[in-house]
Amino acid sequence: MNRTKTIIIFTAFTSFFLLLGCGEEEESWSNNEPTAPSGKVQEIETLFDEGGFKEAGDVELLKELRICDEFQKDTTDYYRPACSPRFFRVFALSDNKPTKDAFMVLVKSKVGGVKLRRILMFVRENGKLVKVNGYVANLVGIRKTSSHFYDLVLRFNDNIEGEIVFYNCIFSWDGMKYVFKCAETIDGETWRQRILPQYKDSVSKEIYKSIEKNKMIL
């Protein structure tokens, strides 16, 4: 990333650094230390071009959620989406629970008239599926943890000074739901800036504020 882009993008996040030091923590941002556990991230790319679901039970989970039309055959209709891998992809949330009891659904952009991708998380309680989280974001990675619920790398869109930028953020399971831990990178269309450790806490707070302001938490 060239010097001009660095100045433009980081002005929104670094201008407040001199004011830090005695302010109160944002309770809505995180209830724990923001540094995410270390571990190898498994990158994920979803093109929604597969001919079938990875697991036979995935389509049944979509039907159970009633987020698609099981009788629809037209995979070009985004307002009445078919239960098809052209619109949805199911991922496990845990490495020691059946997918049917803890999973997330990545929804393709434009489905239901929403122009960006969404990721929805569900767990089964007393036999019924309960939504625990939802974000207007793309799933770009997971990593194993000692809790057996994966850490998630979610990618959010924003617009700064007329330029589309992306935030890659870590979310971790707290025992009941996913919580924001930190931002890892800020990306443009042709560049990537990893957030330096000394700025990660403060920049992560500002990025989380942007995510809230842009109504990307469902």
N, C-alpha and C positions, 0 to 999 in steps of 0.2 A: 504494500500500500504506500503511495507516495506521501510526501510531507503535507501537501495541501489537503488530501483526504483525511489524514490523521487529525489535523487541526479542526476540520469541519465536523467530523463525527464525534470526536472526543470532547469538544467544547460543551456538548449537552450533558456530559457525565463528569467532567473534571473541574468545572468552574466552581463547584461547591467545596472542593477539597480543603481550602484554607479555612472554611467555616466549621470543619469537623473537629471533634475532640470532646465536646461537652453536651452534645445533643442526646435526646432519648432515642432508644431503639424503636423501630416501627414494629409493633406487635403483629400486624397483619402480614409482615414480610416473612418472618421465620421465628420459630420458637426454640431454635437450637443454634449451635455454632454453624456458620454458613459454609465452611469448607467441607466438601463432599468426600466420602471415603475413596481411597485410591484403589485402582483396579483397572483391568483391561476392558475397554469398551468394544462391544461387538457392533459394528456399524450396520445400519439398516437402510435400504433403499426400496421404496415401493413405487412401482410404475402403474399398478392397476391394469396390467395387460395379461394376467394369467388366465388360463382356461378353466381352472377349478380351484377350490379352496385347498389349503394344505392339509387340513384334517376334516374328516367326514362330518364331525359334529359341529363345525363352524357355522354352517347354514342354519342348523337347528337353533343355535344360540341367537342368531340374528332374528329368526322368526319369534323366538321367545321374547326378545326385546321389542318386537313390533316396530322396528325402524325401517323395514322394507316390505315390499308387496310380494308375497310368495307366488302370486299368480301372474305377475308382470313378466313378460318375456322381452320387452323392448329395452335394451341396455343403452339406449340413447335418451331415455326419458329421465331427466335428473330430478323432476318434481314428484314423480311416483316411482322411486327407484326399485329395481328388481333386487332380490336377495342374491346378488352376484358379486364375484371377486372384481368385477369391473368398477364397483362402487365402494366395496367394503373389504377390509382385511382384519382378521382376528389374530391377536398375539396373546400368549400366556403372560401373566404378571409374575408368576412364581415358578421356581424350579422344583418345588416339592408338593405342589397342589395340582389337581387336574385342571386343565384349561377351563372346563365348564364351571369351575368354582371361583376362579380368579383370572380375569382376562381384560383386555382392552380392545376397542374397535377403532381402527383408523378409517375415517370417512373421507372419501374423495372430495376435492373442491367442486363447487357448484351443486352438489347434492342438496336438495331441499332449498335451493336458492342462496346458499351460503358460499361466497366466492373463495374462501380459503379452506384448507383441510382442518378437520377436527379430530381429536383423540379423546375417547370416552373410556373410563375405567369402571369395572363392575366386580363385585364379590357376591358370593351366594351366602345369604343368612337365613337360617330356618327354611331352607329349600327355595327361597325366592331371591332373584337377582336384585341387588341394590347398587345404584350408581354412587360411587365414592368421589369421583373427580371428573372434570371435563375441561378441555382447553381448546382454543382455536390455535392449533399448532400442528406441526408435523413430527412424527416419531423418527429420529435419525440414529438412535443407538440405545443399547441396554448394556448393563454389566451386572454380574452376579454379586451378591452381598451375603453377609453372615445371617441376615434375617430371612433369606431365601426369597424375598420379594426383590425383583430387579430394581436397580437404579435406572431411571429413564433419562435419556437426553432428548429434550424437546426443542424444536426450532420455531421461534416466533418471528413474525414479520413486523417491521415498523418503517416509518418514513421520517427521515431526518434531513432537513434542508433540501427537500425535494428528491432525495436519494433513498431507494429501497434498501434497507439493511436487515440483517437477520441476527437474532440472538440465540445461541446454543446454550441451553440451561439444564442444570441437573435437578431432578426431583427424586426424593427418597421416601420410602414407606415409613410411616411413624407408628405403625401398629393398627391404625384405623383408616388412614387415607394417605395420599401422596402430598408432600410439602416441598415447597421451593427451597433449594439449598444454596445454589450460587449460579452465576453466569460464567461460562468458560470462554466463549469467543464472541466477537462482533464481526460479522461478515458482510461484505458488499457483493456485487455480482462478479467481480473479478479479483477480489482481495479478501484476506482474512487477518484479523488482529486478535491474538490471544491476550486476554486481560492479565496484566502483570500481578503477581501475588500481593504486592503491597497495595494495590488498588482494588483487588477483587471484592472485598467486603463492601466498600462504598459504591463501586460501580454496580455491583449486583443489586443493591438496594434501589438504585435509580432505575435499573432495567425492570425490576419487579414493579415499581411504580408505573412505568410505561405499559407493562402488560395489563395491570389493573385499569389504567386510564383508557386503554384501547379496548376494554371489555373482552379480553381474551380468556377470562376464567368463566366457565359455564356452570 
